[in-house]
Amino acid sequence: MKSARRRAFIERKRKKGKFFGILVKVFTPVFLILAIFVFIRISTRYWNGHDKVSVAFREANGDAAITVMDPKLDEVTTFTIPGDTQVEVARNFGTFRIKNVWQLGIDQKAGGSLLPETIRNNFLFPVFLWSESSAESLGTGNMGGILHFIFLPKTTNIPFGDRLSMGVFAFRIQDLGRSEIDLGQSQFVTKETLNDGQIGYVINGPISQRLTVYFSDNDIADENLRVNIVDATGAPGVSDNVGEILEVMGGKVVSVDKKLSAENSDCSVTGNNSEIIRKVSDLFSCRVVKGQTDFDLEIQLGQKFAARF
């Protein structure tokens, strides 16, 4: 009798173990898939499948470049800036050839952000994302380079989920949807003797709308965004430059209020559209604040902002 009960107990235990084994085999892959999906979702901040996204990088020959991905038009456009172009480096680091900005950022502990900030300030292109490794493959569609960009980016400020989405988008774009604009072969920069006495390129007057149109933001342009700038920087030209960059994005600066210099103030932004506020905050590294404004967007600039702009 005991033997029969023992055999029944062992059989029930065997069936229970088999059942749990099946559950583990079924649910482990499902759990892994869900975990990967959640990880990609929480590491995707900038790519939403309809807004343009721009990435700045340094090419192997020293040229600077920006790749603009436009999901709405299924286009990828890469702008190349000759490395010997003379620019005013962001954060008041002085005048350099743009090919030296990447290393300058490393030397000055500013990292890769110094390159897009310098491009933004000189060319008015609203770009803040950057990658050290294989970002040029986004423009060419090279599969190996894109995989390198996604999984082995070296240093970058682009989260994994965004790199994955950008890579998938760039790979599927056909050749007809790809274009490259070499500023060295255009009238937008001209050859001159630079400050160091050697021949190089300088920016030829105001940046043409033929270039900046590639960087307009669909949401901002569709909103007919009215912008107010509160300028407490005490520095000439900073608010003008910020206003020009916002207008490239599609906004309209309708007011600039000059205030007494605010020594302990950096940058803050408020407005009616949370998504647009986030975009402007990301671009200029501003603090988002809640407040009342008579404008669609208001950005306040202080001395600390001018020191790092």
QUIDA-V85665 format. One record per backbone hydrogen bond with DSSP energy under -1.0 kcal/mol. NH is the residue of the N-H (numbers start at 1). CO is the residue of the C=O. If there is no record, write none. Layout:
nh=NH co=CO
nh=NH co=CO
This chain:
nh=5 co=1
nh=6 co=2
nh=7 co=3
nh=8 co=4
nh=9 co=5
nh=10 co=6
nh=11 co=7
nh=12 co=8
nh=13 co=9
nh=14 co=10
nh=15 co=11
nh=16 co=12
nh=17 co=13
nh=18 co=14
nh=19 co=15
nh=20 co=16
nh=21 co=17
nh=22 co=18
nh=23 co=19
nh=24 co=20
nh=25 co=21
nh=26 co=22
nh=27 co=23
nh=28 co=24
nh=31 co=27
nh=32 co=28
nh=33 co=29
nh=34 co=30
nh=35 co=31
nh=36 co=32
nh=37 co=33
nh=38 co=34
nh=39 co=35
nh=40 co=36
nh=41 co=37
nh=42 co=38
nh=43 co=39
nh=44 co=41
nh=53 co=69
nh=55 co=67
nh=56 co=129
nh=57 co=65
nh=59 co=63
nh=62 co=59
nh=64 co=81
nh=65 co=57
nh=66 co=79
nh=67 co=55
nh=68 co=77
nh=69 co=53
nh=70 co=75
nh=74 co=70
nh=75 co=70
nh=76 co=177
nh=77 co=68
nh=78 co=179
nh=79 co=66
nh=80 co=181
nh=81 co=64
nh=85 co=82
nh=86 co=201
nh=87 co=96
nh=89 co=94
nh=96 co=87
nh=98 co=85
nh=99 co=83
nh=100 co=97
nh=101 co=98
nh=104 co=100
nh=105 co=101
nh=106 co=102
nh=107 co=103
nh=108 co=104
nh=109 co=106
nh=110 co=105
nh=111 co=105
nh=114 co=111
nh=115 co=112
nh=117 co=113
nh=118 co=114
nh=119 co=115
nh=120 co=116
nh=121 co=117
nh=122 co=118
nh=123 co=119
nh=124 co=120
nh=127 co=125
nh=131 co=56
nh=132 co=155
nh=137 co=134
nh=138 co=135
nh=139 co=136
nh=140 co=136
nh=141 co=137
nh=146 co=142
nh=147 co=143
nh=148 co=144
nh=149 co=145
nh=150 co=146
nh=151 co=147
nh=152 co=148
nh=157 co=130
nh=162 co=43
nh=163 co=159
nh=164 co=160
nh=165 co=161
nh=166 co=162
nh=167 co=163
nh=168 co=164
nh=169 co=165
nh=170 co=166
nh=171 co=167
nh=172 co=168
nh=177 co=174
nh=178 co=175
nh=179 co=76
nh=181 co=78
nh=183 co=80
nh=185 co=182
nh=186 co=183
nh=190 co=202
nh=192 co=200
nh=194 co=198
nh=197 co=194
nh=200 co=192
nh=201 co=84
nh=202 co=190
nh=204 co=188
nh=205 co=203
nh=211 co=208
nh=212 co=208
nh=213 co=209
nh=214 co=211
nh=215 co=212
nh=216 co=213
nh=217 co=249
nh=221 co=217
nh=222 co=218
nh=223 co=219
nh=225 co=220
nh=227 co=252
nh=228 co=297
nh=229 co=255
nh=230 co=299
nh=231 co=257
nh=232 co=301
nh=241 co=237
nh=242 co=238
nh=243 co=239
nh=244 co=240
nh=245 co=241
nh=246 co=242
nh=247 co=243
nh=248 co=244
nh=249 co=245
nh=251 co=246
nh=252 co=225
nh=254 co=227
nh=255 co=227
nh=257 co=229
nh=259 co=231
nh=262 co=232
nh=265 co=262
nh=268 co=300
nh=269 co=287
nh=270 co=298
nh=272 co=296
nh=277 co=273
nh=278 co=274
nh=279 co=275
nh=280 co=276
nh=281 co=277
nh=282 co=278
nh=283 co=279
nh=284 co=280
nh=285 co=281
nh=286 co=281
nh=287 co=267
nh=289 co=269
nh=297 co=226
nh=298 co=270
nh=299 co=228
nh=300 co=268
nh=301 co=230
nh=302 co=266
nh=303 co=262
nh=304 co=265
nh=306 co=302
nh=307 co=303
